[in-house]
């Protein structure tokens, strides 16, 4: 069996080369980075052939298919209205409200401005129709837990009048004691 493999290597049965010719290609190699597209194989081969003809085969062109998310190539998001934020609303009466949302800030502001909603700013506007809110982003946080913690810190620090405390829980650093006597 081993002798047959060696013999086939020394004397191939066809004109097929065993070692790829492009390994010994002395032309400079130039990679073309393109976004991956499964259906563009035929077009890419035609493009490489045209490119080689145009450059008189002086270069060894090859395509490097990029498998990236589309958002890294194109800008999809409208950053004028960010999401995953902690925000503050200030009423013309001087009262403030702190909130957090994973949604777009504009959507959140529209909900707080709708007097049919049950948020504290909406209730305030329902009671005082001539009052207006101005909104600002305090910080961002992409996980729900981090947003809630940051919101709680801002509420504790700024003491906004419109935020209603619904529940609280005391946290004990060492619930079982420290073991030090």
N, CA, C and O of each residue as an XYZ file, in Angstrom:
724
protein
N       0.822     -1.193      0.000
C       0.000      0.000      0.000
C       0.865      1.256      0.000
O       0.625      2.166     -0.794
N       1.869      1.321      0.879
C       2.742      2.478      0.957
C       3.522      2.632     -0.336
O       3.706      3.749     -0.820
N       3.983      1.522     -0.901
C       4.735      1.587     -2.153
C       3.889      2.145     -3.290
O       4.405      2.858     -4.150
N       2.580      1.824     -3.304
C       1.700      2.339     -4.350
C       1.557      3.854     -4.236
O       1.546      4.553     -5.249
N       1.448      4.368     -3.001
C       1.308      5.806     -2.794
C       2.570      6.517     -3.250
O       2.491      7.559     -3.901
N       3.731      5.969     -2.918
C       5.002      6.572     -3.332
C       5.122      6.537     -4.850
O       5.537      7.522     -5.460
N       4.768      5.423     -5.461
C       4.853      5.302     -6.908
C       3.903      6.289     -7.585
O       4.268      6.909     -8.584
N       2.661      6.444     -7.040
C       1.712      7.405     -7.596
C       2.229      8.833     -7.469
O       1.959      9.671     -8.330
N       2.965      9.111     -6.408
C       3.524     10.443     -6.230
C       4.644     10.692     -7.242
O       4.729     11.772     -7.827
N       5.504      9.686     -7.446
C       6.628      9.843     -8.375
C       6.155      9.847     -9.828
O       6.659     10.609    -10.653
N       5.197      9.003    -10.124
C       4.694      8.874    -11.493
C       3.167      8.994    -11.471
O       2.470      7.980    -11.452
N       2.648     10.214    -11.474
C       1.192     10.376    -11.412
C       0.517      9.743    -12.617
O       1.070      9.696    -13.716
N      -0.716      9.250    -12.373
C      -1.457      8.572    -13.426
C      -2.098      9.557    -14.395
O      -2.540      9.163    -15.474
N      -2.152     10.829    -14.024
C      -2.743     11.829    -14.916
C      -1.809     13.028    -14.996
O      -0.734     13.040    -14.397
N      -2.238     14.026    -15.741
C      -1.447     15.250    -15.869
C      -1.655     16.177    -14.675
O      -1.088     17.269    -14.627
N      -2.455     15.749    -13.730
C      -2.746     16.566    -12.562
C      -1.498     16.712    -11.698
O      -0.817     15.731    -11.398
N      -1.211     17.937    -11.308
C      -0.042     18.148    -10.456
C      -0.424     17.887     -9.016
O      -1.530     18.219     -8.591
N       0.472     17.304     -8.278
C       0.206     16.979     -6.880
C       0.430     18.201     -6.000
O      -0.358     18.445     -5.087
N       1.476     18.969     -6.250
C       1.756     20.177     -5.484
C       1.147     21.347     -6.248
O       1.438     21.525     -7.431
N       0.306     22.146     -5.592
C      -0.338     23.263     -6.300
C       0.688     24.241     -6.863
O       1.661     24.592     -6.195
N       0.462     24.670     -8.084
C       1.387     25.554     -8.785
C       1.455     26.926     -8.107
O       2.503     27.572     -8.115
N       0.335     27.368     -7.520
C       0.327     28.704     -6.940
C       1.271     28.827     -5.737
O       1.565     29.939     -5.298
N       1.746     27.699     -5.203
C       2.730     27.763     -4.116
C       4.048     28.365     -4.603
O       4.779     28.987     -3.832
N       4.338     28.177     -5.867
C       5.597     28.645     -6.434
C       5.418     29.896     -7.283
O       6.322     30.283     -8.023
N       4.271     30.517     -7.181
C       3.984     31.716     -7.953
C       4.811     32.877     -7.394
O       4.696     33.213     -6.216
N       5.631     33.477     -8.229
C       6.532     34.549     -7.801
C       5.872     35.931     -7.869
O       6.452     36.913     -7.406
N       4.689     36.013     -8.431
C       4.020     37.309     -8.545
C       3.627     37.827     -7.155
O       3.331     37.036     -6.260
N       3.624     39.159     -6.976
C       3.166     39.716     -5.692
C       1.707     39.357     -5.452
O       0.884     39.435     -6.364
N       1.390     38.965     -4.232
C       0.020     38.581     -3.886
C      -0.735     39.811     -3.371
O      -0.233     40.548     -2.522
N      -1.940     40.021     -3.892
C      -2.788     41.131     -3.472
C      -4.175     40.603     -3.107
O      -4.879     40.046     -3.950
N      -4.558     40.783     -1.845
C      -5.874     40.342     -1.383
C      -6.899     41.447     -1.525
O      -6.608     42.614     -1.261
N      -8.083     41.084     -1.937
C      -9.195     42.015     -2.071
C     -10.233     41.607     -1.032
O     -10.779     40.506     -1.095
N     -10.503     42.490     -0.080
C     -11.446     42.197      0.997
C     -12.853     42.606      0.572
O     -13.107     43.770      0.264
N     -13.756     41.637      0.560
C     -15.146     41.886      0.173
C     -16.079     41.285      1.215
O     -15.739     40.279      1.837
N     -17.271     41.894      1.418
C     -18.248     41.271      2.313
C     -18.713     39.947      1.717
O     -18.925     39.840      0.509
N     -18.868     38.948      2.566
C     -19.250     37.629      2.090
C     -20.654     37.653      1.505
O     -21.584     38.212      2.087
N     -20.779     37.034      0.345
C     -22.082     36.881     -0.289
C     -22.070     35.552     -1.031
O     -21.322     35.373     -1.992
N     -22.890     34.639     -0.586
C     -22.889     33.280     -1.126
C     -23.169     33.241     -2.632
O     -22.621     32.388     -3.330
N     -23.996     34.130     -3.136
C     -24.421     34.066     -4.534
C     -23.491     34.795     -5.498
O     -23.768     34.807     -6.697
N     -22.417     35.395     -5.038
C     -21.559     36.195     -5.901
C     -20.280     35.471     -6.332
O     -19.320     36.128     -6.736
N     -20.242     34.157     -6.258
C     -19.050     33.391     -6.629
C     -18.674     33.529     -8.089
O     -17.505     33.754     -8.401
N     -19.634     33.402     -8.994
C     -19.371     33.486    -10.434
C     -18.907     34.892    -10.800
O     -17.948     35.054    -11.554
N     -19.581     35.903    -10.271
C     -19.199     37.281    -10.564
C     -17.794     37.594    -10.057
O     -17.042     38.321    -10.706
N     -17.442     37.041     -8.891
C     -16.111     37.321     -8.344
C     -15.014     36.685     -9.201
O     -13.951     37.280     -9.379
N     -15.257     35.497     -9.728
C     -14.264     34.872    -10.622
C     -14.105     35.673    -11.906
O     -12.986     35.845    -12.389
N     -15.213     36.166    -12.468
C     -15.146     37.009    -13.664
C     -14.380     38.295    -13.371
O     -13.589     38.758    -14.194
N     -14.620     38.869    -12.189
C     -13.935     40.092    -11.798
C     -12.428     39.855    -11.695
O     -11.643     40.667    -12.185
N     -12.017     38.755    -11.064
C     -10.588     38.449    -10.934
C      -9.950     38.233    -12.307
O      -8.829     38.684    -12.543
N     -10.647     37.553    -13.209
C     -10.114     37.323    -14.549
C      -9.940     38.651    -15.287
O      -8.913     38.863    -15.931
N     -10.922     39.544    -15.203
C     -10.825     40.860    -15.830
C      -9.688     41.673    -15.225
O      -8.946     42.348    -15.939
N      -9.560     41.602    -13.910
C      -8.504     42.328    -13.223
C      -7.128     41.818    -13.628
O      -6.210     42.609    -13.845
N      -6.982     40.502    -13.730
C      -5.707     39.920    -14.162
C      -5.383     40.314    -15.598
O      -4.232     40.614    -15.914
N      -6.380     40.316    -16.459
C      -6.164     40.713    -17.845
C      -5.739     42.175    -17.914
O      -4.829     42.526    -18.666
N      -6.387     43.014    -17.141
C      -6.077     44.441    -17.141
C      -4.646     44.703    -16.650
O      -3.956     45.573    -17.180
N      -4.207     43.953    -15.643
C      -2.854     44.159    -15.089
C      -1.819     43.265    -15.763
O      -0.679     43.181    -15.305
N      -2.206     42.599    -16.845
C      -1.313     41.709    -17.615
C      -0.682     40.630    -16.739
O       0.488     40.286    -16.909
N      -1.459     40.104    -15.809
C      -1.088     38.977    -14.958
C       0.166     39.257    -14.119
O       0.908     38.332    -13.789
N       0.403     40.517    -13.776
C       1.579     40.857    -12.974
C       1.386     40.571    -11.490
O       2.356     40.511    -10.735
N       0.130     40.395    -11.070
C      -0.160     40.173     -9.656
C      -0.964     38.893     -9.481
O      -1.656     38.443    -10.395
N      -0.859     38.322     -8.294
C      -1.663     37.160     -7.945
C      -2.789     37.661     -7.028
O      -2.615     37.771     -5.815
N      -3.938     37.960     -7.631
C      -5.072     38.486     -6.873
C      -5.833     37.336     -6.225
O      -5.948     36.249     -6.792
N      -6.352     37.597     -5.024
C      -7.241     36.647     -4.378
C      -8.249     37.426     -3.540
O      -7.988     38.553     -3.120
N      -9.404     36.806     -3.303
C     -10.473     37.458     -2.548
C     -10.461     36.924     -1.128
O     -10.413     35.715     -0.900
N     -10.504     37.853     -0.175
C     -10.657     37.497      1.233
C     -12.090     37.866      1.600
O     -12.444     39.042      1.679
N     -12.900     36.846      1.819
C     -14.301     37.099      2.136
C     -14.415     37.528      3.585
O     -13.954     36.822      4.482
N     -15.025     38.674      3.820
C     -15.225     39.209      5.170
C     -16.560     38.706      5.705
O     -17.594     38.876      5.060
N     -16.539     38.106      6.849
C     -17.782     37.679      7.497
C     -17.985     38.571      8.716
O     -17.696     38.179      9.846
N     -18.480     39.762      8.466
C     -18.729     40.736      9.526
C     -20.214     41.036      9.581
O     -20.959     40.776      8.636
N     -20.621     41.584     10.698
C     -22.002     42.025     10.813
C     -22.179     43.263      9.948
O     -21.267     44.082      9.831
N     -23.333     43.395      9.353
C     -23.602     44.523      8.467
C     -23.459     45.858      9.194
O     -23.072     46.857      8.587
N     -23.773     45.878     10.503
C     -23.696     47.146     11.233
C     -22.272     47.651     11.366
O     -22.061     48.834     11.632
N     -21.276     46.765     11.182
C     -19.892     47.240     11.231
C     -19.489     47.886      9.907
O     -18.494     48.609      9.850
N     -20.244     47.634      8.853
C     -19.953     48.217      7.548
C     -20.779     49.480      7.329
O     -20.269     50.481      6.825
N     -22.060     49.432      7.711
C     -22.965     50.549      7.509
C     -23.442     51.080      8.848
O     -23.538     50.333      9.822
N     -23.733     52.343      8.896
C     -24.257     52.949     10.110
C     -25.778     52.851     10.059
O     -26.421     53.505      9.238
N     -26.349     52.030     10.941
C     -27.791     51.848     10.961
C     -28.475     52.690     12.024
O     -29.592     53.168     11.823
N     -27.802     52.872     13.158
C     -28.438     53.489     14.301
C     -28.466     54.999     14.216
O     -27.526     55.628     13.730
N     -29.551     55.568     14.691
C     -29.679     57.009     14.819
C     -29.190     57.372     16.214
O     -29.911     57.183     17.193
N     -27.967     57.892     16.313
C     -27.393     58.180     17.615
C     -27.898     59.475     18.226
O     -27.516     59.808     19.347
N     -28.742     60.211     17.525
C     -29.308     61.410     18.129
C     -30.314     61.035     19.205
O     -30.611     61.847     20.081
N     -30.840     59.821     19.153
C     -31.772     59.318     20.160
C     -31.245     57.980     20.657
O     -31.652     56.932     20.156
N     -30.336     58.002     21.646
C     -29.697     56.752     22.078
C     -30.641     55.841     22.848
O     -31.724     56.251     23.266
N     -30.213     54.607     23.026
C     -30.968     53.627     23.798
C     -30.068     53.093     24.912
O     -28.882     53.418     24.972
N     -30.644     52.270     25.794
C     -29.932     51.693     26.945
C     -29.354     52.802     27.825
O     -28.144     52.883     28.036
N     -30.238     53.645     28.328
C     -29.778     54.845     29.028
C     -30.489     55.040     30.366
O     -31.526     54.437     30.639
N     -29.899     55.894     31.180
C     -30.531     56.440     32.366
C     -30.705     57.920     32.048
O     -29.753     58.573     31.620
N     -31.895     58.454     32.248
C     -32.192     59.813     31.805
C     -32.831     60.614     32.935
O     -33.310     60.053     33.921
N     -32.828     61.930     32.773
C     -33.449     62.831     33.745
C     -34.370     63.778     32.991
O     -34.005     64.337     31.957
N     -35.571     63.943     33.532
C     -36.516     64.916     33.001
C     -36.716     66.014     34.015
O     -36.919     65.744     35.199
N     -36.661     67.258     33.559
C     -36.870     68.391     34.449
C     -38.062     69.189     33.959
O     -38.119     69.610     32.804
N     -39.017     69.388     34.864
C     -40.237     70.116     34.541
C     -39.970     71.615     34.671
O     -39.045     72.035     35.367
N     -40.793     72.412     33.991
C     -40.666     73.861     34.101
C     -40.969     74.325     35.521
O     -40.608     75.440     35.897
N     -41.632     73.474     36.320
C     -41.910     73.817     37.715
C     -40.703     73.539     38.618
O     -40.725     73.889     39.798
N     -39.647     72.910     38.074
C     -38.452     72.609     38.851
C     -38.397     71.177     39.367
O     -37.359     70.747     39.871
N     -39.483     70.439     39.253
C     -39.494     69.042     39.703
C     -38.774     68.169     38.681
O     -38.791     68.456     37.484
N     -38.143     67.103     39.164
C     -37.363     66.229     38.273
C     -37.841     64.790     38.370
O     -38.525     64.396     39.314
N     -37.458     64.025     37.364
C     -37.777     62.600     37.290
C     -36.561     61.887     36.716
O     -35.967     62.353     35.743
N     -36.187     60.759     37.314
C     -35.093     59.922     36.830
C     -35.694     58.613     36.334
O     -36.551     58.033     36.999
N     -35.249     58.141     35.164
C     -35.743     56.881     34.621
C     -34.667     56.152     33.857
O     -33.595     56.693     33.585
N     -34.970     54.907     33.511
C     -34.051     54.097     32.710
C     -34.850     53.402     31.620
O     -36.033     53.108     31.793
N     -34.196     53.144     30.500
C     -34.871     52.446     29.415
C     -33.866     51.745     28.512
O     -32.737     52.204     28.341
N     -34.292     50.640     27.944
C     -33.509     49.971     26.910
C     -33.956     50.474     25.537
O     -33.271     50.279     24.533
N     -35.118     51.125     25.519
C     -35.678     51.623     24.263
C     -34.997     52.912     23.829
O     -34.147     53.463     24.529
N     -35.392     53.361     22.677
C     -34.932     54.626     22.134
C     -35.433     55.758     23.028
O     -36.580     55.727     23.474
N     -34.594     56.754     23.295
C     -34.971     57.865     24.170
C     -36.205     58.596     23.648
O     -37.069     58.992     24.431
N     -36.291     58.774     22.358
C     -37.433     59.492     21.781
C     -38.744     58.767     22.079
O     -39.749     59.406     22.389
N     -38.739     57.434     21.987
C     -39.938     56.641     22.281
C     -40.327     56.823     23.744
O     -41.501     56.986     24.075
N     -39.323     56.792     24.607
C     -39.567     56.943     26.043
C     -40.142     58.323     26.368
O     -41.074     58.432     27.164
N     -39.600     59.365     25.765
C     -40.092     60.731     25.988
C     -41.537     60.852     25.513
O     -42.360     61.483     26.176
N     -41.843     60.252     24.374
C     -43.219     60.292     23.856
C     -44.186     59.602     24.809
O     -45.314     60.063     24.988
N     -43.756     58.499     25.423
C     -44.613     57.806     26.386
C     -44.841     58.670     27.625
O     -45.957     58.727     28.143
N     -43.787     59.346     28.106
C     -43.928     60.199     29.293
C     -44.765     61.446     28.986
O     -45.371     62.019     29.892
N     -44.804     61.862     27.739
C     -45.575     63.052     27.361
C     -47.046     62.734     27.109
O     -47.870     63.646     27.034
N     -47.384     61.458     26.978
C     -48.763     61.046     26.708
C     -49.549     61.032     28.022
O     -49.264     60.226     28.908
N     -50.530     61.917     28.146
C     -51.293     62.024     29.397
C     -52.152     60.793     29.672
O     -52.647     60.636     30.788
N     -52.341     59.923     28.691
C     -53.116     58.697     28.898
C     -52.283     57.588     29.538
O     -52.829     56.560     29.940
N     -50.989     57.782     29.633
C     -50.102     56.778     30.241
C     -50.084     56.959     31.751
O     -50.583     57.956     32.272
N     -49.505     55.985     32.453
C     -49.500     56.012     33.915
C     -48.140     56.347     34.513
O     -47.956     56.180     35.718
N     -47.181     56.811     33.720
C     -45.884     57.180     34.276
C     -46.027     58.457     35.105
O     -46.965     59.230     34.911
N     -45.102     58.667     36.019
C     -45.175     59.848     36.883
C     -45.105     61.163     36.099
O     -45.860     62.083     36.413
N     -44.229     61.290     35.089
C     -44.260     62.532     34.300
C     -45.597     62.728     33.571
O     -46.075     63.857     33.460
N     -46.200     61.645     33.076
C     -47.497     61.761     32.391
C     -48.585     62.197     33.368
O     -49.435     63.020     33.029
N     -48.557     61.638     34.595
C     -49.536     62.057     35.619
C     -49.340     63.533     35.972
O     -50.309     64.270     36.159
N     -48.077     63.953     36.061
C     -47.778     65.354     36.396
C     -48.300     66.291     35.305
O     -48.888     67.331     35.602
N     -48.082     65.916     34.046
C     -48.567     66.738     32.926
C     -50.097     66.730     32.884
O     -50.711     67.730     32.513
N     -50.710     65.611     33.260
C     -52.175     65.541     33.295
C     -52.726     66.523     34.341
O     -53.747     67.171     34.108
N     -52.046     66.630     35.495
C     -52.488     67.564     36.538
C     -52.170     69.020     36.175
O     -52.925     69.930     36.517
N     -51.061     69.228     35.488
C     -50.602     70.582     35.141
C     -50.337     70.648     33.631
O     -49.188     70.514     33.210
N     -51.361     70.849     32.819
C     -51.222     70.786     31.359
C     -50.253     71.818     30.754
O     -49.747     71.614     29.651
N     -49.994     72.921     31.469
C     -49.109     73.940     30.903
C     -47.634     73.694     31.231
O     -46.776     74.457     30.787
N     -47.325     72.656     31.991
C     -45.928     72.337     32.314
C     -45.282     71.553     31.169
O     -45.946     70.783     30.475
N     -43.998     71.759     30.991
C     -43.229     71.057     29.940
C     -41.975     70.449     30.564
O     -41.437     70.977     31.537
N     -41.520     69.340     29.998
C     -40.305     68.672     30.459
C     -39.175     68.869     29.454
O     -39.405     68.904     28.245
N     -37.960     68.997     29.964
C     -36.758     68.900     29.137
C     -36.028     67.649     29.597
O     -35.973     67.361     30.793
N     -35.471     66.910     28.656
C     -34.886     65.602     28.951
C     -33.400     65.601     28.636
O     -32.956     66.243     27.684
N     -32.634     64.875     29.444
C     -31.204     64.725     29.193
C     -30.766     63.311     29.574
O     -31.329     62.688     30.474
N     -29.750     62.826     28.867
C     -29.184     61.511     29.150
C     -28.129     61.679     30.239
O     -27.226     62.506     30.112
N     -28.246     60.892     31.309
C     -27.266     60.937     32.392
C     -26.100     59.988     32.132
O     -24.938     60.361     32.295
N     -26.415     58.774     31.732
C     -25.380     57.774     31.443
C     -25.990     56.635     30.647
O     -27.200     56.600     30.421
N     -25.147     55.705     30.227
C     -25.618     54.528     29.495
C     -25.242     53.268     30.251
O     -24.293     53.262     31.034
N     -25.980     52.217     30.016
C     -25.686     50.892     30.575
C     -26.468     49.881     29.748
O     -27.682     50.008     29.592
N     -25.779     48.887     29.223
C     -26.441     47.964     28.298
C     -27.121     46.785     28.971
O     -27.981     46.156     28.355
N     -26.779     46.466     30.188
C     -27.496     45.363     30.835
C     -28.603     45.935     31.715
O     -28.477     47.034     32.255
N     -29.679     45.183     31.850
C     -30.832     45.613     32.623
C     -30.433     45.871     34.070
O     -30.840     46.878     34.651
N     -29.642     44.974     34.660
C     -29.254     45.114     36.056
C     -28.411     46.374     36.286
O     -28.636     47.104     37.251
N     -27.458     46.622     35.412
C     -26.621     47.822     35.558
C     -27.444     49.090     35.405
O     -27.206     50.068     36.115
N     -28.415     49.090     34.483
C     -29.279     50.264     34.328
C     -30.075     50.512     35.596
O     -30.190     51.654     36.042
N     -30.629     49.453     36.182
C     -31.431     49.599     37.405
C     -30.580     50.090     38.572
O     -31.030     50.923     39.359
N     -29.361     49.583     38.690
C     -28.471     50.008     39.770
C     -28.077     51.470     39.598
O     -28.111     52.246     40.553
N     -27.702     51.841     38.373
C     -27.328     53.237     38.127
C     -28.504     54.172     38.350
O     -28.345     55.258     38.907
N     -29.684     53.751     37.917
C     -30.879     54.562     38.146
C     -31.093     54.765     39.647
O     -31.391     55.874     40.091
N     -30.942     53.699     40.420
C     -31.124     53.795     41.872
C     -30.109     54.748     42.495
O     -30.457     55.520     43.389
N     -28.870     54.705     42.042
C     -27.854     55.623     42.551
C     -28.206     57.075     42.235
O     -28.082     57.948     43.094
N     -28.643     57.331     41.003
C     -29.023     58.698     40.635
C     -30.229     59.179     41.454
O     -30.270     60.334     41.878
N     -31.194     58.308     41.671
C     -32.364     58.673     42.472
C     -31.931     58.983     43.904
O     -32.391     59.961     44.494
N     -31.043     58.149     44.468
C     -30.571     58.375     45.837
C     -29.758     59.664     45.931
O     -29.809     60.354     46.949
N     -29.025     59.986     44.901
C     -28.157     61.167     44.929
C     -28.910     62.467     44.632
O     -28.676     63.484     45.286
N     -29.817     62.434     43.646
C     -30.484     63.666     43.196
C     -31.842     63.909     43.860
O     -32.357     65.025     43.794
N     -32.429     62.908     44.490
C     -33.730     63.009     45.172
C     -34.799     63.663     44.297
O     -35.346     64.698     44.679
N     -35.109     63.093     43.142
C     -36.131     63.704     42.283
C     -37.512     63.611     42.932
O     -37.857     62.593     43.533
N     -38.281     64.662     42.808
C     -39.595     64.747     43.464
C     -40.639     63.839     42.808
O     -41.547     63.357     43.484
N     -40.519     63.605     41.509
C     -41.556     62.844     40.812
C     -41.365     61.332     40.884
O     -42.287     60.589     40.547
N     -40.216     60.861     41.305
C     -40.021     59.416     41.442
C     -40.697     58.944     42.714
O     -40.496     59.522     43.783
N     -41.484     57.917     42.604
C     -42.180     57.346     43.757
C     -41.455     56.068     44.175
O     -41.210     55.184     43.354
N     -41.121     55.987     45.446
C     -40.461     54.787     45.968
C     -41.537     53.744     46.197
O     -42.430     53.941     47.022
N     -41.460     52.635     45.473
C     -42.465     51.599     45.627
C     -42.043     50.543     46.630
O     -42.864     50.075     47.420
N     -40.806     50.171     46.610
C     -40.328     49.182     47.569
C     -38.841     49.382     47.780
O     -38.143     49.906     46.911
N     -38.375     48.973     48.908
C     -36.940     49.037     49.170
C     -36.551     47.812     49.968
O     -37.387     47.176     50.610
N     -35.302     47.499     49.921
C     -34.810     46.337     50.632
C     -33.438     46.694     51.193
O     -32.566     47.171     50.467
N     -33.254     46.460     52.487
C     -31.957     46.698     53.092
C     -31.007     45.590     52.684
O     -31.356     44.410     52.712
N     -29.811     45.983     52.306
C     -28.788     45.016     51.954
C     -27.781     44.941     53.094
O     -27.271     45.965     53.549
N     -27.504     43.756     53.540
C     -26.533     43.554     54.608
C     -25.275     42.999     53.975
O     -25.319     42.027     53.220
N     -24.149     43.628     54.291
C     -22.898     43.213     53.687
C     -22.484     41.817     54.150
O     -22.055     41.002     53.333
N     -22.604     41.534     55.429
C     -22.263     40.219     55.976
C     -23.469     39.671     56.727
O     -23.543     39.828     57.946
N     -24.420     39.031     56.039
C     -25.633     38.573     56.711
C     -25.368     37.485     57.752
O     -26.142     37.348     58.699
N     -24.315     36.726     57.600
C     -24.009     35.654     58.535
C     -22.961     36.088     59.562
O     -22.492     35.276     60.359
N     -22.604     37.356     59.539
C     -21.563     37.848     60.448
C     -20.198     37.711     59.801
O     -20.058     37.084     58.751
N     -19.190     38.301     60.435
C     -17.847     38.246     59.882
C     -17.029     37.117     60.447
O     -16.017     36.741     59.856
N     -17.434     36.561     61.576
C     -16.648     35.487     62.197
C     -15.516     36.024     63.044
O     -14.763     35.256     63.642
N     -15.390     37.336     63.098
C     -14.330     37.962     63.898
C     -14.914     38.288     65.270
O     -15.975     38.905     65.362
N     -14.239     37.884     66.317
C     -14.732     38.191     67.666
C     -13.745     39.005     68.446
O     -14.004     39.349     69.600
